[in-house]
């Protein structure tokens, strides 16, 4: 039948899935680490007129990272049928 994969083709697909999972894990790790660094910087940045703009930038970056992490979680939910 044409719908069946040979063992070699199946191994190739599994290797691609594995590579994609590794890449996704790296992106997630970078986003989490970035948020940790940004939160640390935010807590060390004093509340004054000169640093207020930087604190706003930090909050925007944190929010953007969190939105990306939420999107990844939602995609995993849809793909794997996981419910939260």
C-alpha positions, -999 to 999 in steps of 0.1 A, spaced: 0 0 0 12 35 -7 0 48 27 25 28 47 60 41 55 91 21 52 111 18 84 137 42 70 110 68 62 95 64 97 130 69 112 135 101 91 101 115 103 110 107 139 144 124 136 127 155 122 102 155 151 130 151 175 149 180 160 119 202 160 112 194 197 149 203 206 145 236 188 113 244 205 128 235 239 157 259 232 133 287 223 113 281 255 145 280 276 157 313 261 123 330 268 122 318 304 159 328 310 152 362 294 123 368 317 144 359 347 171 384 337 145 411 329 127 406 362 161 409 381 170 440 362 135 455 369 138 448 406 173 465 406 162 495 386 152 524 409 118 541 405 128 576 393 122 597 363 155 587 346 149 550 348 111 549 344 113 545 306 137 515 309 113 499 334 85 503 309 106 487 282 114 458 305 77 453 312 69 453 275 97 427 269 84 405 298 48 407 285 60 398 249 79 368 262 50 356 283 27 359 253 51 338 233 52 312 260 14 311 262 12 306 225 36 277 227 16 261 255 -16 265 235 -1 250 204 11 220 225 -24 217 239 -39 215 204 -13 192 190 -11 168 220 -47 171 232 -35 183 266 -61 202 287 -50 226 313 
